[in-house]
Amino acid sequence: MAIKIKVDNAILKRLERKETKRVENSKPKRQYILIVCEGEKTEPNYFKSLKASLPKGVLEVCEFKIVGTGHNTASLVRKAMQLRTEWEEEIRRTVDKLWIVFDRDSFTPASFNTAVNKCIRNRPAVDCAWSNEAFELWYLLHFHYYNTGISRADYQELIQNNFRKKGLEGYTYQKNSTKMYALLQQYGDQKAAIRNAKRLERTYAGRTDYANHNPCTLVYKLVEELENLKIKTNE
């Protein structure tokens, strides 16, 4: 016959309190993510829409600040670091991630390479999601793999044609649209865009002449990181 073991109620209550504390302590630490964009509208509008699409659980544990500066060349990197310092003073803690988003077409080749290298070598770390030649390359990769240089003048027509072929008749590209993220989710393929961007990046493996990496975009790294927050939050 099994012997029944009685445990003092006071001990049981202490154990319950400890277990509850362990559950509370297992909650993910709140992250602070700063995204500083060269453009004042195009890139911020895209990332604000992406942020709005994240589940409530992500937004409960991640604080985002998305800023369009209008700066270019090396001043953009300096401005981003200044914004990080200001936000850290405001929240009285370290910003977990600083991302800088910029295009090659607003920089001279030397300035572009300097900006990329400054991000790579900086401590604390700065991640950069640069595009060569323009941010719109990221949009195009939602439809096809492009491995030849594209000028800014060609982006609008290519984007329009891709959307129209997908059934959006009469579509006209508006650079500062607040609907681009939603349109790309509906008519494009984000997973394909990430694959295409990684494939492009591999073609320049080992090269540090970033101004000559055309076409290429590292925007996929930031998008992928934000999308992965959904997985981490659900774990």
Beta strands, then each sheet from edge to edge (+ up, - down):
strand 1: 31-37
strand 2: 62-68
strand 3: 97-103
strand 4: 127-132
strand 5: 216-217
sheet 1: 2+ 1+ 3+ 4+ 5-
end
